[in-house]
Amino acid sequence: MATQVRQGPGLAAVGESDGPRTGGPSPTRESPPLEKASALTARETEVLALVAEGYSNKAIAFRLGISERTVKSHLTYVMAKLGTSDRTHSVVTAVRLGWLDL
């Protein structure tokens, strides 16, 4: 099943909660509010969609015709823009923002 990419700004209600959050990052490693996440470039979104489908950096590089180092750079920028620290958290955050559909 292919991951669908949504275009446009994040969801207005993102970050609002009716109660305490469980299973998220520890209080010492908080992410910035999702509303403040910077928009991703088309290529960053494309790389993140492939991450969401389970592709390794090497497989993403081969599929897109770019180097593995370039894939890593795109993911570094994605994590910086989303305030995340790993691939999985980046995908979850992009889904919450409405930028990716699983």
N, CA, C and O of each residue as an XYZ file, in Angstrom:
408
protein
N       0.843     -1.178      0.000
C       0.000      0.000      0.000
C       0.891      1.244      0.000
O       1.797      1.368      0.823
N       0.628      2.140     -0.911
C       1.449      3.342     -1.034
C       1.019      4.406     -0.046
O      -0.163      4.539      0.272
N       1.980      5.149      0.428
C       1.710      6.261      1.323
C       1.293      7.455      0.485
O       1.952      7.783     -0.501
N       0.215      8.100      0.864
C      -0.240      9.276      0.150
C       0.325     10.516      0.807
O       0.402     10.603      2.033
N       0.719     11.468     -0.009
C       1.284     12.725      0.482
C       0.232     13.804      0.340
O      -0.352     13.981     -0.728
N      -0.003     14.517      1.415
C      -0.938     15.644      1.381
C      -0.145     16.925      1.230
O       0.925     17.074      1.822
N      -0.652     17.828      0.460
C      -0.026     19.134      0.278
C      -0.755     20.156      1.130
O      -1.936     19.992      1.434
N      -0.060     21.197      1.511
C      -0.705     22.279      2.234
C      -0.268     22.349      3.679
O       0.549     21.543      4.126
N      -0.804     23.305      4.410
C      -0.401     23.520      5.801
C      -0.903     22.417      6.712
O      -1.737     21.596      6.330
N      -0.370     22.421      7.937
C      -0.756     21.429      8.940
C      -2.188     21.603      9.390
O      -2.850     22.574      9.022
N      -2.663     20.671     10.177
C      -4.025     20.715     10.672
C      -4.142     21.725     11.806
O      -3.225     21.868     12.614
N      -5.266     22.421     11.862
C      -5.444     23.460     12.867
C      -5.513     22.902     14.285
O      -5.045     23.543     15.225
N      -6.087     21.721     14.445
C      -6.301     21.181     15.785
C      -5.132     20.336     16.282
O      -5.213     19.752     17.363
N      -4.077     20.264     15.533
C      -2.944     19.436     15.937
C      -2.345     19.967     17.227
O      -2.188     21.175     17.402
N      -2.018     19.060     18.118
C      -1.396     19.458     19.372
C      -2.391     19.649     20.503
O      -1.993     19.750     21.664
N      -3.676     19.700     20.186
C      -4.680     19.839     21.222
C      -5.001     18.457     21.773
O      -5.008     17.476     21.029
N      -5.261     18.379     23.051
C      -5.500     17.094     23.687
C      -6.573     17.230     24.754
O      -6.702     18.266     25.406
N      -7.348     16.147     24.919
C      -8.370     16.122     25.963
C      -7.810     15.632     27.284
O      -8.470     15.751     28.316
N      -6.622     15.093     27.272
C      -6.070     14.531     28.494
C      -4.574     14.341     28.366
O      -3.958     14.811     27.409
N      -3.992     13.647     29.338
C      -2.547     13.447     29.317
C      -2.129     12.556     28.159
O      -2.859     11.651     27.754
N      -0.954     12.828     27.643
C      -0.385     12.031     26.567
C       0.368     10.857     27.153
O       1.049     10.987     28.170
N       0.243      9.721     26.514
C       1.017      8.566     26.941
C       1.767      8.010     25.756
O       1.313      8.124     24.617
N       2.894      7.420     26.012
C       3.650      6.783     24.955
C       4.445      7.743     24.092
O       5.064      7.297     23.125
N       4.463      9.022     24.381
C       5.196     10.000     23.589
C       6.602     10.183     24.103
O       7.065      9.414     24.945
N       7.289     11.199     23.601
C       8.655     11.446     24.058
C       8.681     11.799     25.542
O       7.702     12.297     26.097
N       9.804     11.533     26.158
C       9.935     11.838     27.581
C       9.907     13.345     27.796
O      10.226     14.103     26.879
N       9.533     13.790     28.987
C       9.442     15.226     29.252
C      10.768     15.958     29.049
O      10.770     17.166     28.811
N      11.882     15.259     29.139
C      13.170     15.926     28.958
C      13.506     16.131     27.498
O      14.420     16.892     27.180
N      12.795     15.477     26.607
C      13.069     15.590     25.177
C      11.808     16.014     24.441
O      11.298     15.279     23.596
N      11.317     17.179     24.758
C      10.078     17.638     24.158
C      10.317     18.205     22.777
O      11.339     18.844     22.523
N       9.364     17.967     21.879
C       9.398     18.525     20.539
C       8.701     19.879     20.560
O       7.864     20.138     21.425
N       9.046     20.743     19.607
C       8.321     22.002     19.526
C       6.877     21.726     19.125
O       6.591     20.673     18.555
N       5.968     22.644     19.409
C       4.574     22.437     19.022
C       4.473     22.154     17.524
O       5.190     22.755     16.724
N       3.586     21.242     17.152
C       3.463     20.848     15.756
C       3.055     22.002     14.851
O       3.403     22.018     13.670
N       2.321     22.966     15.395
C       1.885     24.092     14.571
C       3.079     24.898     14.056
O       2.967     25.598     13.049
N       4.218     24.802     14.738
C       5.388     25.590     14.366
C       6.317     24.849     13.420
O       7.363     25.384     13.053
N       5.968     23.636     13.013
C       6.813     22.863     12.103
C       6.877     23.561     10.747
O       5.863     24.032     10.230
N       8.072     23.621     10.183
C       8.262     24.224      8.868
C       7.798     23.253      7.791
O       7.898     22.036      7.948
N       7.299     23.800      6.714
C       6.871     22.975      5.595
C       8.063     22.242      4.998
O       9.176     22.765      4.958
N       7.814     21.037      4.540
C       8.856     20.236      3.915
C       8.888     20.517      2.417
O       7.871     20.864      1.817
N      10.074     20.362      1.819
C      10.179     20.472      0.368
C       9.543     19.237     -0.254
O       9.262     18.259      0.439
N       9.320     19.286     -1.560
C       8.737     18.136     -2.260
C       9.636     16.916     -2.121
O       9.136     15.810     -1.917
N      10.947     17.091     -2.226
C      11.879     15.968     -2.126
C      11.924     15.416     -0.701
O      11.969     14.200     -0.516
N      11.912     16.284      0.303
C      11.886     15.821      1.691
C      10.629     15.010      1.958
O      10.680     13.984      2.637
N       9.511     15.461      1.431
C       8.250     14.746      1.596
C       8.305     13.403      0.885
O       7.809     12.401      1.400
N       8.906     13.382     -0.294
C       9.039     12.137     -1.050
C       9.898     11.120     -0.285
O       9.549      9.942     -0.200
N      11.010     11.583      0.263
C      11.888     10.711      1.048
C      11.145     10.211      2.284
O      11.208      9.023      2.601
N      10.451     11.092      2.976
C       9.727     10.699      4.187
C       8.616      9.705      3.869
O       8.361      8.797      4.660
N       7.956      9.857      2.737
C       6.912      8.900      2.335
C       7.514      7.512      2.126
O       6.897      6.506      2.476
N       8.716      7.461      1.559
C       9.376      6.165      1.364
C       9.829      5.570      2.693
O       9.800      4.353      2.870
N      10.242      6.415      3.617
C      10.561      5.941      4.972
C       9.307      5.316      5.585
O       9.376      4.253      6.202
N       8.171      5.976      5.412
C       6.912      5.479      5.962
C       6.536      4.127      5.370
O       5.858      3.330      6.019
N       6.968      3.870      4.158
C       6.693      2.584      3.515
C       7.695      1.515      3.926
O       7.566      0.358      3.526
N       8.692      1.893      4.721
C       9.625      0.911      5.247
C      10.933      0.777      4.499
O      11.707     -0.137      4.787
N      11.207      1.654      3.552
C      12.445      1.584      2.775
C      13.644      2.031      3.610
O      13.532      2.951      4.420
N      14.771      1.387      3.413
C      16.035      1.805      4.032
C      16.581      3.005      3.273
O      16.128      3.313      2.171
N      17.560      3.682      3.873
C      18.192      4.815      3.186
C      18.788      4.375      1.853
O      18.677      5.084      0.853
N      19.418      3.210      1.842
C      20.040      2.696      0.621
C      18.985      2.439     -0.464
O      19.195      2.775     -1.629
N      17.859      1.845     -0.078
C      16.786      1.571     -1.037
C      16.144      2.860     -1.545
O      15.785      2.960     -2.718
N      16.001      3.839     -0.664
C      15.452      5.142     -1.073
C      16.392      5.797     -2.076
O      15.951      6.330     -3.094
N      17.676      5.755     -1.789
C      18.676      6.343     -2.689
C      18.598      5.701     -4.067
O      18.590      6.401     -5.080
N      18.540      4.379     -4.110
C      18.463      3.669     -5.385
C      17.187      4.041     -6.130
O      17.211      4.324     -7.327
N      16.087      4.036     -5.413
C      14.789      4.321     -6.038
C      14.711      5.740     -6.606
O      14.105      5.958     -7.655
N      15.327      6.710     -5.909
C      15.252      8.112     -6.356
C      16.439      8.533     -7.222
O      16.452      9.637     -7.767
N      17.430      7.659     -7.349
C      18.600      7.993     -8.177
C      19.496      9.041     -7.535
O      20.087      9.871     -8.225
N      19.593      8.999     -6.201
C      20.444      9.933     -5.471
C      21.357      9.117     -4.559
O      21.177      7.907     -4.424
N      22.323      9.764     -3.941
C      23.238      9.043     -3.057
C      22.578      8.792     -1.700
O      21.637      9.478     -1.303
N      23.105      7.789     -1.009
C      22.615      7.497      0.334
C      22.882      8.685      1.256
O      22.086      8.976      2.149
N      23.998      9.364      1.039
C      24.330     10.554      1.839
C      23.288     11.652      1.639
O      22.942     12.353      2.590
N      22.784     11.809      0.416
C      21.756     12.812      0.141
C      20.454     12.451      0.855
O      19.764     13.328      1.373
N      20.123     11.169      0.881
C      18.938     10.726      1.624
C      19.093     11.096      3.089
O      18.168     11.629      3.701
N      20.272     10.813      3.657
C      20.523     11.147      5.063
C      20.404     12.649      5.298
O      19.881     13.078      6.326
N      20.885     13.442      4.355
C      20.773     14.904      4.481
C      19.307     15.339      4.478
O      18.894     16.163      5.293
N      18.532     14.777      3.556
C      17.098     15.111      3.520
C      16.438     14.761      4.845
O      15.648     15.544      5.372
N      16.755     13.590      5.387
C      16.150     13.183      6.658
C      16.612     14.065      7.814
O      15.842     14.322      8.740
N      17.847     14.527      7.772
C      18.343     15.454      8.792
C      17.534     16.745      8.764
O      17.139     17.255      9.812
N      17.287     17.275      7.562
C      16.490     18.497      7.438
C      15.041     18.261      7.876
O      14.438     19.116      8.525
N      14.487     17.100      7.519
C      13.122     16.758      7.936
C      13.023     16.759      9.460
O      12.110     17.355     10.032
N      13.975     16.082     10.110
C      13.945     15.998     11.572
C      14.112     17.374     12.218
O      13.484     17.664     13.236
N      14.952     18.216     11.631
C      15.132     19.565     12.171
C      13.846     20.382     12.021
O      13.451     21.093     12.945
N      13.207     20.281     10.883
C      11.981     21.045     10.638
C      10.824     20.568     11.510
O      10.003     21.372     11.954
N      10.759     19.264     11.754
C       9.656     18.705     12.534
C       9.947     18.635     14.025
O       9.053     18.352     14.822
N      11.203     18.892     14.408
C      11.576     18.818     15.810
C      11.590     17.388     16.319
O      11.265     17.128     17.477
N      11.970     16.459     15.445
C      12.007     15.044     15.800
C      13.450     14.559     15.840
O      14.361     15.239     15.367
N      13.645     13.367     16.417
C      15.011     12.872     16.549
C      15.243     11.530     15.866
O      16.354     11.002     15.909
N      14.214     10.974     15.239
C      14.417      9.731     14.506
C      13.385      9.602     13.388
O      12.434     10.380     13.305
N      13.591      8.612     12.539
C      12.750      8.412     11.351
C      11.288      8.148     11.726
O      10.371      8.727     11.144
N      11.093      7.276     12.695
C       9.734      6.900     13.079
C       8.960      8.096     13.618
O       7.808      8.318     13.244
N       9.594      8.862     14.494
C       8.945     10.049     15.050
C       8.639     11.059     13.945
O       7.615     11.741     13.997
N       9.511     11.157     12.957
C       9.279     12.066     11.833
C       8.037     11.661     11.049
O       7.220     12.510     10.693
N       7.894     10.369     10.779
C       6.727      9.886     10.042
C       5.454     10.141     10.846
O       4.466     10.630     10.298
N       5.470      9.816     12.137
C       4.291     10.015     12.992
C       3.907     11.493     13.020
O       2.728     11.832     12.915
N       4.892     12.364     13.161
C       4.624     13.798     13.204
C       4.040     14.281     11.879
O       3.087     15.060     11.877
N       4.593     13.837     10.763
C       4.075     14.238      9.447
C       2.640     13.758      9.255
O       1.825     14.463      8.660
N       2.327     12.571      9.751
C       0.953     12.067      9.666
C       0.029     12.930     10.517
O      -1.064     13.289     10.079
N       0.465     13.266     11.738
C      -0.353     14.113     12.617
C      -0.599     15.492     12.013
O      -1.657     16.088     12.215
N       0.381     15.989     11.274
C       0.236     17.297     10.624
C      -0.635     17.210      9.371
O      -1.042     18.231      8.817
N      -0.913     15.993      8.934
C      -1.706     15.817      7.708
C      -0.869     15.889      6.456
O      -1.410     16.046      5.362
N       0.453     15.778      6.591
C       1.347     15.856      5.431
C       1.568     14.517      4.775
O       2.021     14.464      3.631
N       1.261     13.422      5.468
C       1.353     12.066      4.926
C       0.110     11.295      5.323
O      -0.416     11.468      6.422
N      -0.353     10.450      4.432
C      -1.439      9.507      4.726
C      -0.852      8.115      4.671
O      -0.148      7.770      3.721
N      -1.134      7.319      5.675
C      -0.646      5.935      5.664
C      -1.706      5.009      5.125
O      -1.483      3.801      5.037
